[in-house]
């Protein structure tokens, strides 16, 4: 397997997991440890910065991997997950937007991680 593809798949999965952890754990941590409120972890800019890292890393990894294994449905899975993550940023002002944002973030990050897992497995299989 191309080491760059393996690295970018793992990096994108890690960033997706970090996004989910941030989304689910930040409210709990802010309640339990009020001094963390000064860090502004609940700031929407955090999601934007994570997404700025996830999108190019994921797209690069998906396209390079699909070029190797020729199973282009992986790109569709990945783009669907990325669209969920982008949608999570856009629902901020809606009624019940915070809950919808969490649902979209968890779903999108899970779909992106699934796409990278499939990409990784297909790359390994194509080498054999």
Residue frames relative to the residue before (quaternion, step in Angstrom):
aa qw qx qy qz dx dy dz
X 1.0000 0.0000 0.0000 0.0000 0.00 0.00 0.00
X 0.5509 -0.5950 0.4770 0.3391 3.50 -1.10 0.73
X 0.4372 -0.7234 0.4560 0.2785 3.66 -0.62 1.03
X 0.6083 0.5462 -0.3610 0.4488 3.60 1.09 -0.58
X 0.6450 0.5122 -0.3210 0.4676 3.59 0.97 -0.81
X 0.6457 0.5141 -0.3157 0.4681 3.56 0.95 -0.87
X 0.6670 0.5057 -0.2977 0.4590 3.57 0.92 -0.91
X 0.7014 0.4631 -0.2857 0.4604 3.60 0.83 -0.93
X 0.5958 0.5386 -0.3691 0.4677 3.61 1.08 -0.61
X 0.6886 0.4764 -0.2816 0.4687 3.58 0.86 -0.96
X 0.6375 0.5244 -0.3263 0.4606 3.59 0.99 -0.78
X 0.6797 0.4863 -0.2940 0.4638 3.58 0.87 -0.90
X 0.6224 0.5132 -0.3435 0.4809 3.61 1.03 -0.71
X 0.6550 0.5181 -0.3073 0.4562 3.58 0.96 -0.85
X 0.6594 0.4961 -0.3052 0.4753 3.58 0.97 -0.83
X 0.6331 0.5168 -0.3310 0.4717 3.59 1.02 -0.74
X 0.6517 0.5037 -0.3115 0.4738 3.58 0.97 -0.84
X 0.6325 0.5274 -0.3287 0.4624 3.58 1.01 -0.80
X 0.6296 0.5371 -0.3243 0.4582 3.57 1.02 -0.78
X 0.6656 0.4888 -0.2992 0.4780 3.59 0.93 -0.90
X 0.6522 0.5128 -0.3153 0.4608 3.58 0.90 -0.92
X 0.6454 0.5164 -0.3192 0.4635 3.58 0.93 -0.87
X 0.6860 0.5078 -0.2891 0.4335 3.55 0.85 -1.00
X 0.7560 0.3957 -0.2121 0.4764 3.57 0.91 -0.88
X 0.7445 0.4418 -0.2335 0.4427 3.60 0.96 -0.81
X 0.5601 0.6425 -0.3968 0.3406 3.62 1.03 -0.61
X 0.6760 0.4734 -0.3362 0.4538 3.67 0.74 -0.82
X 0.6490 0.5159 -0.3164 0.4610 3.57 0.99 -0.80
X 0.6718 0.4955 -0.2966 0.4638 3.57 0.92 -0.88
X 0.6491 0.5201 -0.3255 0.4497 3.58 1.00 -0.76
X 0.6401 0.5001 -0.3234 0.4853 3.58 1.11 -0.61
X 0.7223 0.4546 -0.2483 0.4583 3.56 0.90 -0.94
X 0.8029 0.1607 -0.0589 0.5710 3.56 1.01 -0.77
X 0.2131 -0.8362 0.4899 0.1236 3.62 0.26 1.22
X 0.5980 0.5758 -0.3820 0.4061 3.61 1.05 -0.49
X 0.5782 0.5814 -0.3813 0.4270 3.61 1.21 -0.35
X 0.5011 0.6643 -0.4219 0.3600 3.60 1.21 -0.35
X 0.6088 0.5714 -0.3459 0.4281 3.57 1.13 -0.59
X 0.6352 0.5587 -0.3288 0.4199 3.61 1.17 -0.46
X 0.3268 -0.7793 0.4776 0.2405 3.60 1.28 -0.22
X 0.1954 0.8165 -0.5196 0.1583 3.60 0.98 0.82
X 0.6635 0.5034 -0.3144 0.4555 3.57 1.16 -0.46
X 0.3940 0.7342 -0.4573 0.3108 3.55 1.32 0.11
X 0.5039 -0.6693 0.4618 0.2914 3.59 -0.94 0.89
X 0.5390 0.6228 -0.4097 0.3921 3.59 1.17 -0.40
X 0.5738 0.5893 -0.3804 0.4227 3.58 1.13 -0.59
X 0.6576 0.4893 -0.3094 0.4821 3.59 0.93 -0.85
X 0.6414 0.5296 -0.3285 0.4474 3.58 0.97 -0.80
X 0.6718 0.4907 -0.2972 0.4686 3.57 0.94 -0.87
X 0.6336 0.5110 -0.3330 0.4759 3.59 0.99 -0.76
X 0.6655 0.5029 -0.3003 0.4626 3.56 0.92 -0.90
X 0.6165 0.5441 -0.3371 0.4584 3.57 1.08 -0.70
X 0.6819 0.4412 -0.2864 0.5082 3.59 1.16 -0.46
X 0.6617 0.5299 -0.3060 0.4333 3.56 1.00 -0.82
X 0.6692 0.5388 -0.3261 0.3943 3.61 0.79 -0.95
X 0.7385 0.3897 -0.2860 0.4701 3.66 0.57 -0.92
X 0.6259 0.5385 -0.3446 0.4467 3.59 1.02 -0.74
X 0.6794 0.4918 -0.2884 0.4620 3.56 0.90 -0.94
X 0.6782 0.4930 -0.3101 0.4483 3.58 0.78 -0.95
X 0.6361 0.5198 -0.3295 0.4654 3.58 0.94 -0.84
X 0.6837 0.4979 -0.2826 0.4525 3.55 0.83 -1.01
X 0.6659 0.5016 -0.3083 0.4582 3.58 0.91 -0.88
X 0.6962 0.4743 -0.2918 0.4530 3.60 0.83 -0.91
X 0.6580 0.4874 -0.3175 0.4781 3.60 0.95 -0.79
X 0.6620 0.5058 -0.3060 0.4608 3.58 0.96 -0.85
X 0.6789 0.4899 -0.2941 0.4611 3.57 0.92 -0.89
X 0.5830 0.5567 -0.3695 0.4623 3.56 1.14 -0.54
X 0.6793 0.4844 -0.2801 0.4748 3.56 1.09 -0.74
X 0.8208 0.2802 -0.1394 0.4779 3.62 0.68 -1.03
X 0.3705 -0.7874 0.4335 0.2339 3.63 1.29 -0.10
X 0.5311 0.5804 -0.4314 0.4416 3.64 1.17 0.51
X 0.1341 -0.8768 0.4597 0.0427 3.53 0.29 1.34
X 0.4794 0.6577 -0.4526 0.3644 3.62 1.20 -0.05
X 0.5346 0.6245 -0.3981 0.4071 3.58 1.21 -0.46
X 0.6220 0.5326 -0.3397 0.4626 3.60 1.03 -0.74
X 0.6437 0.5181 -0.3235 0.4610 3.59 0.97 -0.83
X 0.6335 0.5172 -0.3285 0.4724 3.60 0.96 -0.85
X 0.6845 0.4990 -0.2847 0.4489 3.57 0.85 -0.98
X 0.6686 0.4916 -0.3035 0.4682 3.58 0.91 -0.87
X 0.6038 0.5385 -0.3603 0.4643 3.61 1.04 -0.67
X 0.6612 0.4983 -0.3053 0.4704 3.59 0.93 -0.86
X 0.6504 0.5107 -0.3135 0.4668 3.57 0.97 -0.83
X 0.6344 0.5229 -0.3289 0.4646 3.60 1.04 -0.73
X 0.6058 0.5312 -0.3509 0.4771 3.59 1.08 -0.66
X 0.6685 0.5023 -0.3008 0.4585 3.59 0.93 -0.91
X 0.6429 0.5019 -0.3187 0.4830 3.58 1.00 -0.79
X 0.6371 0.5305 -0.3218 0.4572 3.59 0.99 -0.83
X 0.6100 0.5660 -0.3531 0.4276 3.59 1.05 -0.73
X 0.6499 0.5040 -0.3189 0.4711 3.59 1.09 -0.62
X 0.7066 0.5029 -0.2571 0.4263 3.56 1.08 -0.71
X 0.6592 0.5383 -0.3148 0.4202 3.63 1.18 -0.33
X 0.3091 0.8067 -0.4665 0.1899 3.58 1.28 0.11
X 0.7660 0.4046 -0.2186 0.4491 3.61 0.80 -0.89
X 0.5364 0.6509 -0.3977 0.3612 3.60 1.23 -0.20
X 0.5809 -0.5302 0.4722 0.3981 3.53 -1.31 0.36
X 0.8100 0.1008 -0.1544 0.5567 3.57 -0.88 1.00
X 0.2530 0.8205 -0.4786 0.1833 3.57 1.19 0.52
X 0.6356 0.5453 -0.3469 0.4223 3.58 1.00 -0.74
X 0.6659 0.4821 -0.3018 0.4827 3.59 0.94 -0.85
X 0.6495 0.5071 -0.3135 0.4720 3.57 0.96 -0.86
X 0.6188 0.5446 -0.3371 0.4548 3.58 1.03 -0.77
X 0.6634 0.4992 -0.3046 0.4668 3.59 0.92 -0.88
X 0.6505 0.5144 -0.3148 0.4616 3.58 0.96 -0.88
X 0.6810 0.4829 -0.2887 0.4687 3.58 0.87 -0.95
X 0.6457 0.5234 -0.3242 0.4516 3.59 1.00 -0.79
X 0.6809 0.4741 -0.2952 0.4738 3.58 0.84 -0.93
X 0.6623 0.4957 -0.3100 0.4686 3.60 0.91 -0.87
X 0.6835 0.4960 -0.2919 0.4491 3.58 0.86 -0.95
X 0.6679 0.4905 -0.3041 0.4699 3.58 0.89 -0.89
X 0.6412 0.5166 -0.3257 0.4646 3.58 1.04 -0.73
X 0.6595 0.4979 -0.3072 0.4720 3.58 0.96 -0.83
X 0.6406 0.5085 -0.3240 0.4755 3.60 0.98 -0.81
X 0.6565 0.5038 -0.3112 0.4673 3.59 0.92 -0.88
X 0.6279 0.5246 -0.3284 0.4718 3.59 1.02 -0.79
X 0.6472 0.5223 -0.3119 0.4594 3.58 0.95 -0.87
X 0.6771 0.4758 -0.2971 0.4763 3.57 0.95 -0.82
X 0.6129 0.5369 -0.3463 0.4649 3.57 1.06 -0.70
X 0.6622 0.4894 -0.2992 0.4821 3.58 0.93 -0.91
X 0.6303 0.5364 -0.3238 0.4584 3.57 0.98 -0.86
X 0.6545 0.5156 -0.2972 0.4663 3.56 0.93 -0.94
X 0.6834 0.4842 -0.2899 0.4632 3.61 0.85 -0.97
X 0.6736 0.4956 -0.3025 0.4574 3.60 0.92 -0.87
X 0.6160 0.5339 -0.3449 0.4654 3.59 1.08 -0.68
X 0.6564 0.5010 -0.3070 0.4731 3.58 0.97 -0.86
X 0.6677 0.5031 -0.3055 0.4558 3.59 0.95 -0.85
X 0.6605 0.5221 -0.3195 0.4348 3.59 0.99 -0.74
X 0.6099 0.5543 -0.3470 0.4476 3.59 1.21 -0.38
X 0.6628 0.5368 -0.3074 0.4219 3.59 1.13 -0.59
